[in-house]
């Protein structure tokens, strides 16, 4: 027994909507927190640099004035000593380097020999004289504790970042919910439609409001519903048609058998022949249904071999020569000589041609003619044709000639027999060869069936 999920925590935990919202929220929070941390660090660094630049501005101005007066920094160490006297808790160490990185002045006790690191130089403060940078002041060991004003500003920046993170979190939840709802809504409609189909309702359609993957899924789902409705209607129609086709011969057989058993009808050869003929009709109907079913389900296997088109047309013409002569119809083969052999299932193609010739014999009046032809298609494939000079098919009936149990109007003096499945079987067998069958006809100008078998496949 299959257990359906219970409502409550289980359904909430497995809700795609909740998972999408949480996914949007987690991704947003990770991005927001990362940006906040980087922004906070950058703000602290830049603010510290700004505070230090203000703190060192007096020293920079003194060094610039000294350079203007003495055209160098020799003897300017006194400014460093004055700066040390102003420092209450820290010992500050400085370098003065020229633009090329050469050390001009230093009060650092831990100075290593050689040029300072480029990473250190880029944090220097420019010393300008007459509008040009003549040197850089580099704090080797800046103050470790910012003043009270700096601390308050950093705290204010951090507070604003925290508030921004909270607001951004709420916005992320709201936007994530809206996006998730827009994604989930079509899926909910698909789920509702699928449940309706499972209960046999094929009238429900899914609204298509987007052209993305979900929109294409909804479009394909609607096409599937249409296909299911068509299959259902065709199945119902076929069952009704089969019941109708079986009813007449069964009624005749049962009626005659009952009359014979009760002695109402003498057991003459003629009475038994009626029962035999109707039994044969039932047998053909059942066999045609079986062939059609196997072909349409793909379970009918083809036995391909190289066959000359002229040979297969001659065999078909020979099989129907006597019947054509009985009805005063000329049956001939034309245009097939010299065509190359083609790989096909000879028995199945013979069945196709036999159905087409049988159909033409029913609709061609005495004195008419039926021509079996063959030729090569432009794509290298094979064209087989069956043409007659009968009354033709009306434009209203033409689209339905390959439908199951379709019967046209027979020629005068001809009895319509058969199962009504011949042309449907022909189309199915041709499609099994990856080919195509079509009909060309107009009232009073005859009918021509064309079987196109594509270029031979290796």
C-alpha positions in Angstrom: 0.0 0.0 0.0 1.3 3.4 -0.9 1.3 6.0 1.8 0.5 9.6 0.8 2.3 12.4 2.6 0.5 13.8 5.6 -0.1 17.5 5.8 1.8 19.6 8.2 5.6 19.6 8.9 6.3 16.9 6.3 4.6 18.7 3.4 6.1 22.1 4.5 9.6 20.5 4.6 9.1 19.0 1.1 7.4 22.1 -0.4 9.3 23.3 -3.5 8.0 26.8 -2.7 9.7 26.8 0.8 12.9 25.4 -0.6 13.1 28.0 -3.4 12.5 30.8 -0.9 15.1 29.5 1.4 17.6 29.0 -1.5 17.0 32.6 -2.6 17.4 33.8 1.0 20.5 31.8 1.8 22.2 33.0 -1.5 21.2 36.6 -0.9 22.3 36.5 2.8 25.7 35.0 1.8 26.2 37.7 -0.8 25.0 40.5 1.5 27.2 39.4 4.5 30.2 39.0 2.2 29.7 42.5 0.8 29.1 43.9 4.3 32.3 42.4 5.6 34.3 43.6 2.7 32.7 47.0 2.9 33.3 47.2 6.6 36.9 46.3 6.3 37.4 48.7 3.4 35.6 51.5 5.3 37.8 50.9 8.4 41.0 51.0 6.3 40.0 54.1 4.4 38.8 55.9 7.5 42.0 55.0 9.3 44.0 56.3 6.3 41.9 59.5 6.3 42.4 60.0 10.0 46.1 59.4 9.7 46.4 61.7 6.8 44.8 64.5 8.9 47.1 63.5 11.8 50.2 63.6 9.6 49.2 66.7 7.7 51.2 69.0 10.0 54.3 66.9 9.6 53.8 66.8 5.8 53.4 70.6 5.6 56.6 71.1 7.7 58.6 68.7 5.5 57.3 70.4 2.4 58.2 73.9 3.7 61.6 72.6 4.8 62.2 71.2 1.3 61.2 74.5 -0.3 63.6 76.4 1.9 66.6 74.0 1.9 65.9 72.1 -1.4 66.3 68.8 0.5 65.5 67.0 3.7 68.9 67.0 5.3 68.5 68.0 9.0 64.7 67.6 9.0 64.8 65.0 11.7 63.7 67.6 14.2 60.2 67.4 12.8 60.1 63.7 13.7 61.2 64.5 17.3 58.4 67.1 17.6 55.9 64.4 16.4 57.1 62.0 19.0 56.6 64.6 21.7 52.9 64.9 20.7 52.3 61.2 20.8 51.0 60.1 24.2 51.0 56.3 24.0 52.7 55.3 20.8 56.2 55.5 19.3 55.8 56.5 15.7 58.4 55.6 13.0 58.6 57.3 9.6 60.4 57.1 6.3 60.7 59.8 3.7 61.5 58.3 0.2 61.8 60.0 -3.1 59.4 58.9 -6.0 61.9 56.3 -7.1 61.8 54.7 -3.6 65.2 55.8 -2.4 65.2 56.5 1.4 65.9 60.2 2.1 65.1 60.4 5.8 64.2 57.9 8.5 63.7 57.6 12.3 62.9 53.9 12.3 65.1 51.8 14.6 64.1 48.6 12.8 64.8 49.7 9.3 66.2 47.0 7.1 68.8 47.9 4.5 67.8 48.3 0.9 64.8 49.7 -0.8 61.4 49.7 1.0 58.7 47.3 -0.2 56.5 48.6 -3.1 53.5 47.5 -0.9 54.8 49.9 1.8 55.4 52.8 -0.6 51.9 52.8 -2.0 50.6 53.6 1.4 52.8 56.8 1.6 51.5 60.3 1.8 52.8 62.6 -0.9 55.0 65.6 0.0 54.6 68.3 -2.7 56.8 71.3 -3.5 55.8 73.8 -6.2 52.9 71.5 -7.3 55.1 68.4 -7.8 55.5 65.3 -5.6 59.1 65.3 -4.4 58.8 62.6 -1.8 56.5 60.3 0.2 56.0 60.1 4.0 55.6 56.5 5.0 54.4 55.6 8.5 56.3 52.5 9.3 54.4 51.8 12.5 51.2 53.8 12.6 49.3 54.3 15.9 47.6 51.1 17.1 44.7 52.8 18.8 42.6 55.3 16.8 41.3 58.3 18.7 37.8 58.5 20.1 36.4 60.3 17.0 37.7 57.5 14.8 36.2 54.8 17.0 32.8 56.4 17.0 32.8 56.8 13.2 33.8 53.2 12.7 31.0 52.1 15.1 28.5 54.2 13.2 29.6 52.7 9.9 29.3 49.2 11.3 25.8 50.0 12.7 24.7 51.3 9.3 26.0 48.1 7.7 24.1 45.9 10.1 20.9 47.9 9.4 21.6 47.5 5.7 22.0 43.8 6.1 18.7 43.5 7.9 16.8 45.5 5.3 18.4 43.6 2.5 17.5 40.3 4.2 13.8 41.4 4.3 13.9 42.5 0.7 15.6 39.2 -0.3 12.8 37.2 1.5 10.1 39.3 -0.2 11.6 39.1 -3.7 12.5 35.4 -3.3 8.9 34.7 -2.3 7.6 36.6 -5.4 10.0 34.8 -7.7 9.3 31.4 -6.2 5.5 32.0 -6.4 5.9 32.9 -10.1 7.9 29.7 -10.7 5.6 27.4 -8.6 2.2 28.6 -9.9 2.6 27.0 -13.4 3.9 23.8 -11.7 0.8 23.8 -9.5 -1.4 24.1 -12.5 0.5 21.3 -14.2 0.0 19.1 -11.1 -3.7 19.9 -11.0 -4.1 19.1 -14.7 -2.1 15.8 -14.2 -4.4 14.8 -11.4 -7.5 15.6 -13.5 -6.1 13.4 -16.3 -5.4 10.6 -13.9 -9.2 10.8 -13.0 -10.1 10.7 -16.7 -10.8 14.4 -17.3 -9.1 15.4 -20.6 -10.8 18.8 -20.9 -8.5 20.7 -18.5 -5.8 22.9 -20.1 -2.8 24.6 -18.6 -2.4 28.4 -19.1 0.8 29.3 -20.8 2.1 32.7 -19.6 5.8 32.5 -20.3 8.1 31.4 -23.1 10.8 29.9 -20.8 11.3 26.2 -20.0 8.2 26.1 -17.8 6.2 27.7 -20.6 7.4 25.1 -23.1 6.6 22.4 -20.6 3.1 23.7 -20.3 2.7 23.9 -24.1 4.0 20.3 -24.4 1.6 19.2 -21.7 -1.4 20.8 -23.5 -0.3 19.0 -26.7 -0.2 15.8 -24.8 -3.8 16.4 -23.6 -4.9 17.0 -27.1 -3.2 13.9 -28.3 -4.8 11.8 -25.5 -8.2 13.2 -26.4 -7.7 12.3 -30.0 -6.5 8.8 -29.1 -9.5 8.4 -26.8 -11.9 9.6 -29.5 -10.3 7.4 -32.1 -10.4 4.4 -29.8 -14.1 4.9 -29.0 -14.9 5.3 -32.7 -12.9 2.2 -33.6 -14.7 0.2 -31.0 -18.0 1.4 -32.3 -17.0 0.7 -35.9 -15.7 -2.8 -35.0 -18.9 -3.6 -33.2 -20.9 -2.4 -36.2 -18.8 -4.5 -38.6 -19.1 -7.6 -36.5 -22.9 -7.2 -35.9 -24.0 -7.9 -39.5 -22.1 -11.1 -40.2 -22.7 -12.5 -36.7 -26.4 -11.8 -37.1 -26.5 -13.6 -40.4 -24.5 -16.5 -39.1 -26.7 -16.8 -35.9 -29.9 -16.4 -37.9 -29.1 -19.0 -40.4 -27.7 -21.4 -37.8 -30.8 -21.0 -35.7 -33.1 -21.6 -38.7 -31.1 -24.7 -39.7 -31.2 -26.1 -36.1 -34.9 -25.6 -35.8 -35.6 -27.1 -39.3 -37.1 -23.8 -40.6 -34.3 -23.7 -43.3 -33.2 -26.8 -45.0 -29.5 -27.7 -44.8 -28.8 -27.0 -48.4 -25.4 -26.2 -49.8 -26.6 -22.7 -50.5 -27.6 -22.1 -46.9 -24.3 -23.5 -45.6 -22.4 -21.4 -48.2 -24.0 -18.2 -46.6 -22.7 -19.2 -43.2 -19.3 -20.1 -44.7 -19.0 -16.7 -46.6 -19.9 -14.7 -43.5 -17.4 -16.7 -41.4 -14.7 -15.9 -43.9 -15.7 -12.2 -43.7 -15.3 -12.3 -40.0 -12.0 -14.1 -40.3 -10.7 -11.4 -42.8 -11.9 -8.7 -40.5 -10.1 -10.2 -37.4 -6.9 -10.7 -39.4 -7.0 -7.1 -40.8 -7.5 -5.8 -37.3 -4.6 -7.8 -36.1 -2.3 -6.7 -38.9 -3.3 -3.0 -38.4 -2.7 -3.3 -34.6 0.7 -4.9 -35.0 1.8 -2.4 -37.6 0.7 0.7 -35.7 2.3 -0.6 -32.4 5.6 -1.2 -34.2 5.5 -5.0 -33.4 5.3 -6.0 -37.1 8.7 -6.9 -38.3 9.8 -6.3 -41.9 11.8 -8.9 -43.8 13.7 -6.7 -46.3 15.2 -8.1 -49.5 16.2 -6.6 -52.9 13.2 -6.7 -55.2 12.8 -5.5 -58.8 9.8 -3.0 -59.0 8.6 -4.6 -62.3 8.4 -8.1 -60.6 6.3 -7.0 -57.7 3.9 -5.1 -60.1 3.6 -8.1 -62.4 2.8 -10.4 -59.4 0.0 -8.1 -58.2 -1.4 -7.8 -61.7 -1.4 -11.5 -62.2 -3.2 -12.1 -58.9 -6.1 -9.7 -59.9 -6.2 -10.5 -63.7 -9.1 -12.9 -63.5 -11.2 -10.7 -61.2 -10.5 -7.6 -63.4 -11.6 -9.6 -66.5 -14.8 -10.7 -64.8 -15.7 -7.0 -64.3 -14.7 -6.0 -67.8 -11.7 -3.9 -66.5 -8.3 -3.7 -68.2 -5.4 -4.2 -65.7 -1.9 -3.4 -67.0 1.6 -2.6 -65.8 3.5 0.4 -67.3 6.8 2.2 -66.8 8.5 -0.2 -64.5 11.0 -1.8 -66.9 14.7 -1.2 -66.1 14.3 0.2 -62.6 17.0 -0.9 -60.1 16.2 -3.4 -57.3 15.0 -1.8 -54.1 15.2 -3.2 -50.5 11.7 -3.8 -49.2 9.4 -6.5 -47.6 7.9 -7.9 -50.8 4.9 -9.6 -49.1 3.9 -6.4 -47.2 4.3 -4.2 -50.3 2.3 -6.7 -52.3 -0.4 -6.4 -49.6 -0.3 -2.6 -50.0 -0.7 -2.9 -53.8 -3.4 -5.6 -53.4 -5.5 -3.3 -51.2 -5.1 -0.4 -53.7 -6.0 -2.5 -56.7 -8.9 -4.1 -54.8 -10.2 -0.6 -53.9 -9.9 0.5 -57.6 -11.8 -2.6 -58.8 -14.7 -1.6 -56.5 -15.0 1.9 -57.9 -14.0 1.4 -61.6 -17.0 0.7 -63.9 -17.0 -1.9 -66.6 -14.9 -0.9 -69.6 -12.5 1.1 -67.5 -8.8 0.5 -66.8 -6.4 0.2 -63.9 -2.7 0.9 -64.4 0.1 -0.2 -62.1 3.2 2.0 -62.5 6.7 2.6 -61.0 9.3 5.3 -61.2 12.3 6.9 -59.5 11.7 9.8 -57.1 13.9 12.9 -57.1 15.4 11.8 -53.8 16.5 8.5 -55.3 13.7 6.6 -53.8 10.9 4.5 -55.4 7.5 5.6 -56.5 4.7 3.0 -57.0 1.4 4.1 -58.4 -2.1 2.6 -58.9 -4.3 4.6 -61.2 -7.9 4.1 -62.4 -10.3 6.0 -64.6 -13.3 5.6 -62.3 -15.6 8.3 -61.1 -13.1 9.8 -58.7 -13.4 10.9 -55.1 -15.2 14.0 -53.9 -13.2 16.7 -52.1 -15.3 16.1 -49.0 -14.3 12.4 -48.8 -10.7 12.8 -49.9 -9.2 13.5 -46.5 -10.8 10.4 -45.0 -10.0 7.6 -47.5 -7.2 6.2 -45.3 -9.3 6.1 -42.1 -10.5 2.9 -40.6 -13.8 1.5 -42.0 -14.1 4.2 -44.6 -16.1 3.1 -47.6 -16.6 5.1 -50.7 -19.5 4.7 -53.1 -19.1 1.6 -55.2 -19.3 1.6 -59.0 -22.8 0.8 -60.5 -23.6 -2.9 -60.3 -20.8 -3.6 -57.8 -21.4 -4.8 -54.2 -19.3 -3.1 -51.5 -17.6 -5.8 -49.5 -14.4 -6.1 -47.4 -13.6 -4.9 -43.9 -13.1 -1.2 -44.7 -9.5 -1.5 -43.3 -7.6 -2.0 -46.5 -6.4 1.5 -47.1 -5.7 2.1 -43.4 -3.5 -1.1 -43.4 -1.8 0.1 -46.6 -0.9 3.5 -45.0 0.4 1.8 -41.9 2.6 -0.7 -43.9 4.0 2.1 -46.0 4.9 4.2 -43.0 6.5 1.1 -41.5 8.9 1.3 -44.5 9.5 5.0 -43.6 7.5 5.9 -46.7 4.4 7.9 -47.5 1.2 7.2 -49.3 -1.2 9.8 -50.7 -4.1 10.0 -53.1 -4.9 12.3 -56.0 -8.4 12.4 -57.3 -11.2 14.7 -58.5 -14.8 13.7 -59.5 -15.0 12.4 -63.1 -11.3 12.3 -63.6 -10.3 9.0 -61.9 -8.0 8.3 -58.9 -4.3 7.8 -58.5 -2.6 6.4 -55.3 1.1 7.1 -54.9 3.4 5.2 -52.7 6.7 6.9 -52.0 9.5 4.8 -50.5 12.5 7.0 -49.7 16.1 6.3 -50.8 17.4 2.9 -49.8 18.9 2.9 -46.3 22.1 1.1 -45.6 
